[in-house]
Every structure is written in C-alpha cells, then in structure tokens.
Amino acid sequence: MSRQYVIRKILIMIPSLLGISLVLFTVLAMAPGDPFEELATNPAVPPEVRAALRAKFGLDDPVWTRYLHWLAAMLQGDWGFSFVSRMDVDKLILQRLPVTLIVIGSSQIIAILVALPVGVLAATRPYSLFDQVANTLAFVGFSLPTFFTGLLFILVFSIQLDWLPFVYRANIDATGWQFYWEHIKQSIMPVMVLGLFQGASLVRFVRSSVLDVIKLDYVTTARSKGIGERKVITKHVVRNALIPVVTLVALQLPIVFGGAIVTEQIFRVPGIGSLLISAMLANDTPVVMAVTFVIACLVVFFNLLADIIYGWLDPRISYR
Amino acid sequence: MASGVVLLLLIATVALGPFIWPVAINDIDFAAKLQGPSWAHPLGTDDLGQDLLARLIYGGRISLAVGLAAMVVAVVVGVVVGALAGMSAGWVDAALMWLTDLFLALPLLPLLLLLMYLFRDHFKRLFGVEGGAFILIVVVIGGLRWMQVARLVRAQFLSLREKEFVEAARALGASKLRLVVGHILPNALGPVIVAGTIDVAAAIIAESTLSFLGLGFPSDIPTWGSVLRDAKDYLDIAPHWALFPGAAIFLAVITINFMGDGLRDALDPRRVL
C-alpha cells in the first residue's frame, strides 16, 4: 500500500468533515428559538449581560461569519459549557467517550465472531437446512429493534434468571479479579444486544460475498489441485470474500452508533449516547451539538480506517 | 407469502380495530391497573389501568401511517435526486452524488434526535400537538432515508438512458421530461419498490426508537414505542405491558422485511443466487 493512497484518503476526508459540520450548523441556524432562551427567561441575568453574550458569541453577525467562528471554535476544542453539568463540554465528552468506544468495539467483535462462521457455512451449503435456518434467524435478528431486545434480555437474564445486573454502575467497590468480573458481567447484556443485531445483518453480507467468490475460476483451480475443501474455503475463498465485508462493516457504523445510543439508554451505560439523550431532555444545547458532532466525526474517521484497511487487503484498489 | 397474510391481518386489525374494540385509549381505572391479559382487557392494562389493546391499536395506526408517509417522502426525494443525477452528466451529477454520499455518512439516529429536539416545539405551535409531531417525524425520517433510492435510481437511469427504446423515443421527438416520466422511470421502478418496502420497516423502527427515547410523539399519545417506554420501568411486575407493543413492532417490521425480500426475488431474478 502506497503512502500516496493513505494521504489521498485523508484529504478526501476533509471535505466530508466540512460537509457534516455545514449540515450540523445549518440545522442549528435554522432552528427556531434562541440558544440563549434559558438566559433570557432567567431574571438573574440583566439584559446588558445578555447583549454582551450575544455580541461575544456573534449571534447578530451574518450567517457565514457565524459558521466560520463556530467551526474555528469546534476545531480548537472550545465546545462551550454545559448548563446542566456545570463543566466544559469537551471534558464531559472525554469522560464518557471511552465507555461508548469499548461497548461498540466489543459488540463489533461479537458481531464478526457470530457472522463470519455462520455466513461462511451458510454459503458453502446454499439452500440447505442450515442456510435457511441461519437466514431466518438473521431476518429475525435485524427485525427486532434494539430497544426491544434489550428489554427482553433484562426480562430473561435479570428478572427471571437473576444472572446479570441490568443497571450499569460506573463505580464498583471491589478490587482485583472481582472488579473486572463485575465490569464484564454488567457489560454482557449491552454488548450482546448490539453485537447480535449487528451480526444478524452481517451474516447476509458475508453469505452473499462468499457466494460471489466461491464460483470464481481460481477456487475451482485450487480444488482441482487437490487441496482439501476446508483449506480451499479458509485460505482461498474467505480471504477474498472478506474484502467487501470490511467496507460494509464501515457503512453500517452510523447504524451502530444509533444502536449504541439506544442500548446505553436502556442499560444506563454512562457513555456519550446516554449523555446525548439526557442533554436533550434537559435542553442542554451545547452538549447536544458537541456530541452529535463527535459522533459524526467518529463515523467519518472509522470510514477512513476502513478505506485504509481496504487498500491494504486489496492492493489493486490503492494503485488505481 | 405467509408474511403477507400476517401483515394484512395486522393492517386490518389496526384499521378496523376501533370499530370492533370501542374502548377509549385513556379510560383511567385504578382498580384494574397493571393487570395481565383477561377477558375484560385482552392484552392487560398499564399503570393507570388503561386498556392496552385499545392503546396498541391506536399506536399501530400512527406507526403504520408514519412508516408509509415517511417512505413516500424518501422515495419522492430519492427519485427526484437520482433522476436529476442520472439524466444530467457532469458537475450536477457529481455534486448530487457527493451530497448523497455525505448524507450516507451522517449518523442517522443522532441527527434524527437533534432535529426532533430543535424543531419539536416550533412544529407543535404550527400544526398542533399531534399533527406537528406527525409532520415533523415524517419529514425528518423521510428526509434522511432517500439516499439508497437516489443511488438505485441513478444507476438504473445511467444504463436505461442508453437503451434502444429510449433512443427510439428520443428520435421520435419526445421531450426530456416525457423521456424520463414515460419511458425511463417506469423501467427503473423495480428496485425502487423493493427499497421502498424496506424503508417502511426502517421508518417504523425509527419512529418507535424516537418515541422510546422520549423524543417522538408526546407521551400522552400512545404509539408502540412510547407504550414500550412507559412499560420499561415495570418489567418485573407487568412484563405483558412491554411484550405486546414489542411484539407488535417486531411483527410489523419482520413481515414488511420478508415482503421486501420476496419482492426482490420476484422483480430481480438475477439476484436470487
């Protein structure tokens, strides 16, 4: 993989980030009502302070200058001050971000661990009983909305069986192994809910991708050389079939972040998703804007990562 | 096929339900609160003793209506953008496709939530409580789901506009609009129908998610999502309250998805294997 390819991909990322910031800003600028409504209704804030604040934040400037100011502030990490939590928004987000990334990352691993073997097995025996069962289960899997699976999991594993806690606690007063075990135990349900949902849609991608590859001539060649079926599948078919799957995983990421918001809300995981919802319910606009922007940036960044992995897996792409 | 029957049954229940089961959605009866299924309340009651069957029928009307209306918005926007991009080569095409890719990269749910959060009160003032929420949800969900349709339509247009029958029509002096509406579009509709079907299911999920998170319809209007939201704090004592709306969403979504899959096989035989 050439360095040029990576640099080109990074350069392509910039306009899309700008585009996203433009969309977000347009939404904010079009929104009715004043972001300082809170201050306007507060009798403790005199009108001159309000006017000074408006001037400081440039609310009376033309739209273009406001966009540039806003963008500059966002890029410098000056994301404002949370009215509700009484702290800087960037600190608040940095506090919450790791939990979300861990939950999303481990759920993606679960999804791939489930989807890969099932998809490959289903594709090697198309229209067999296994294929049909897997296909039906995949359909059920991505037709069940995450908020319902979450509640079902709570109902079965927390209430009926009493195996797992259904509220995520950030401060566990235990040490050593006990500490890690408690953390794993409370992460199982949110991770599984997200992972299984994601895995269900991945199964179908993996299956159709393997089916596309398995008919190619080089696979027949490998078979006719006398290589065992197992080796043909793992060494020849799967490696090439996975290349498009990488892109599909990346394309699914916006949905994954959506799912993370829902599961964090159900299990009260203290990540940026639940931060977003609580900020919305509390009318905390700076936090809402910043979290949306961060999620959008993360999606773009992971897309870039997928593009780079794609170029590494398939050198033909990076020399185009 | 079986899924089509189930879906029709569901639609019939939701459409005709209020005539067969004329119980008010907001009859409060504390004597009968949090009861499981019984003859008086076939799906049980919630914490205020309101009848769940009546509330779910009402919610189903909203959910299905939102799903269909949002799909129409998404398909109309998608067809217009895709047709414009497919017919006009050059920078218009490039710009529209850049826009489409940009929208595809946007995280859907956060943006949905953001739009609901910022515009909710405004729409409430403009169109009333229920109407405002309905219009806003439909426009927002539809407005963020047109990209797939636009790409499909553009791809179809690119290949169709070079076909002989289009050339023949052009040679006969058909105007550009006539070419698009009368000749190209009808032939491009197959994949659009499939995508539209699946969009209905996605819109139902999106609406339920919004209501579940408390940013969809106001909480006094029972939709499947908001009933589920109210039920989640009573999971241990009244599981039926959460199970029925969840099952309703699941049934609607899976039958529509199966229909979409069946339509894909029927309309596009190449894709079967």
Interface residues (C-beta under 8 A of the other chain):
Chain A: P15 S16 G19 I20 V23 L24 V27 L28 A31 P32 G33 P126 F139 V140 F142 S143 L144 P145 F147 F148 L151 L152 I154 L155 I159 L211 L251 L253 P254 I255 F257 G258 G259 I261 V262 Q265 I266 L276 I277 M280 L281 V288 M289 V291 T292 I295 A296 V299 V300 N303
Chain B: W98 D101 L102 L104 A105 L106 P107 L108 L109 P110 L111 L113 L114 L115 Y117 L118 F119 D121 H122 A201 I205 S208 T209 F212 L213 G214 L215 G225 L228 A231 K232 L235 D236 P239 A242 L243 G246 I249 F250 V253 I254 N257 F258 D261 L273
